[in-house]
Amino acid sequence: MSTEFDDLIDELRSEAAMDRPPAETPDVGIVMGSDSDLDTMAGAYEALSELGFEEDTGEGTESRFSYESYVVSAHRTPDLMYAYAETARERGLSVIIAGAGGKSADLPNMTASIAFPVPVIGVPVQEKSVDSVIGMPTGAPIVAVDAGKSFNAGLSAAQLLASDHDELAERLIDYHEELESGVGTVSRELHEQGIEVFREDH
Ligand code: RP5
């Protein structure tokens, strides 16, 4: 095993032992099976960023709400997956977003089992990953979004946190109102311009 790999596991375990207050730890963990999943998983941090979360790269953040990101492979680095999921609660994570691709996309479902009761939102990185992400037996829950819908996973993570944080609930309501308003604008334009002109303009 490489020293870097061992160090990563040791760091997770020592952070778990620190018992830091929730305001100082990342609230959301984003993990993915490979850095080749990053483009698909980008939506999760786009959604969280839009809601005012900052990424904690190990130095803490200015924002009260933060997320962290790691590559963790269920098949290539099972020890890291165990360390990450086993320490999730003690490290202060309230929710994990886990994405993986391929037909054996086991990172989300295994992380959900090991990190329980910390909720895991699974992101199938490809269509063919959907069954392996969502196919959990009774008693071993996972929540999941459709293939590639990592933006929704970010929103769902914020929704889970919002039950304890009114500030986040307000940000989600504002986000929804902006969506409504955007559809309202486009609807009026389509209606008033008619289909032909609208299509030329857009
Ligand atoms: C899965 O295998 C990963 O989640 C990724 O989607 C896929 C391919 O990984 P790489 O070979 O690109 O690292 O475990």
Boltz pocket constraint, residues with backbone or C-beta under 6 A from the ligand:
constraints:
  - pocket:
      binder: B
      contacts: [[A, 32], [A, 33], [A, 34], [A, 35], [A, 36], [A, 37], [A, 73], [A, 99], [A, 100], [A, 101], [A, 102], [A, 104], [A, 125]]
      max_distance: 6.0
